[in-house]
Amino acid sequence: MAFGRSSRKPAPVEPVTLKILVAGGFGVGKTTLVGAVSEIKPLRTEETLSEAGRPVDDLEGVETKSTTTVAMDFGRITLRDDLVLYLFGTPGQDRFWFLWDELAQGALGAVVLADTRRLEESFAAIDYFERRGIPFTVAVNCFEGAARHPADAVRGALDLDPEVELVMCDARDRESVKDVLVTVVQHALVLADREREPVGT
């Protein structure tokens, strides 16, 4: 009979996969954010803006934008060996909002990406997640040349509930985006734990 340390390696851990939505108004940087952090080539459903869409697509503040997401962006990032996030970027224009319900199914949480030059573009996404009870974090995309505002001022302008996290980010920067995603996951898990606590504890 042979004794001694086993040479067999432990079985690899099957990672937990979580779904995160990246939402916000038209032109706030959702496609950029997914592309900056995804470890696979992102799936994009972008189409060129057309003259026919000009009456309904408000380009104020994003005059140089030439394409738009018409279905979703998809990317993947491994945060740890045992934790993988699937990122689904939502389309920003009103006429594509019917897709949000499909994309939101099974989501742990969401990022609402905001642009301080056009904060009003964030209200619809914030309302959407509040109404459906989906945990979300507001990430302010610090565009080059845009005025910087204190987090408390932005929070007040968006009328956020106290438990909603608000962070500053650069949607082009991988590490900055990773920080946002970690914040979303932690926030959503804390809220999920609270819901599981027995009443009266």
Number of C-alpha atoms within 10 A of each C-alpha: 2 4 5 5 6 7 6 6 6 7 6 8 9 9 13 12 15 16 19 24 27 27 29 28 24 24 28 28 23 30 28 16 26 29 24 20 23 21 12 11 11 18 17 18 15 16 12 12 14 11 8 8 10 10 8 10 17 13 14 10 12 13 9 9 12 13 13 21 22 19 21 24 24 22 22 23 18 17 12 10 11 12 14 16 22 18 27 27 29 27 28 27 18 12 11 14 16 11 14 20 10 9 17 19 10 11 16 21 25 27 29 25 28 30 22 19 16 15 17 13 20 22 15 17 25 23 11 14 18 14 9 10 10 18 23 28 24 28 25 25 23 20 17 8 6 11 9 14 12 8 13 11 10 18 17 10 12 16 11 16 10 8 11 13 18 22 16 20 23 20 27 20 14 17 14 17 22 20 13 23 24 13 20 24 21 12 19 19 15 11 13 13 9 11 10 8 9 7 7 4 4
